[in-house]
Amino acid sequence: MALRCAEAAYDLSEGEELAVADTYAWALFENGRVAEAIEVETRALKLCADDEERARVRETLAVFEQKAEPSE
């Protein structure tokens, strides 16, 4: 349910809201869709307005990448 809601919010925001993109990426990750989570979080990185946000999103991306399968 959370994944569907996060996806709907992401779609409605057209992927242009950092908090929504980050939440959607986490929902994907928690549902085992790691490669997709990495894609969305990478896009979220481009939405960061300052260094603090950028650092937080990079940390999240690192978590996702650590869990990625070698083929991903």
N, C-alpha and C positions, 0 to 999 in steps of 0.2 A: 504494500500500500504506500509506504513512504517513497519507494522508488518511483511509483507512478505519479505521485504528487510532485516530487522533485522534478521529474521529467516534464510534466505539464507546466510548471513554473518556469523552467528553463526555456521551453518552447515559446511560452507567452512573452518572456523577456527577450526573445530572439538571441539568447546567449550573451546579452550585453550587460548583465548585472553580476558583479563579482560575487556577492554573497549567494546568489541563486546558483551560479555556476559551481561554486565551491561545494555547496550542499548537494547538488546533483552528482558531482564527482564522488563525494563520500558515499552517497547512496549506491552508486554503481559499484564502487569498491567493496562495500559491505555485502553486496549481492554477488560477489565473485566476478564481476565484469571489469577486471583490472585494466585491460588494454583501453577500454572505453573511458574509464576513470582517468587514465593518464592523458588521453586526448582532450577531455573536457578541462582538466586541471591545467594543462598546457595553454589552452585558450584563455582560461581564467587569469593566468600569469600576465597576459597581455592587457588585461583590464585593470591591473593594479595602478593606483594613483600615487602611491608613495613607497618608500623603502621598507617601511614596517609591514605593509600588506604584502609586498613582493617577497620579503623574507619568510613570512608565514606560509604563503602559497608554495614557495620553493621547498619548505620543510615537508609540506603535505605531499608534494610531487615526489620527493625523495622516498617517503613512506610507500607510496604506490609503486614506485619503480623497484624498490627492494622486493616486493611481492610478485613482481611480473615474472611470468614464465620466460625462459631464455628465448623462445620463439616469438614472444610478443615484442 
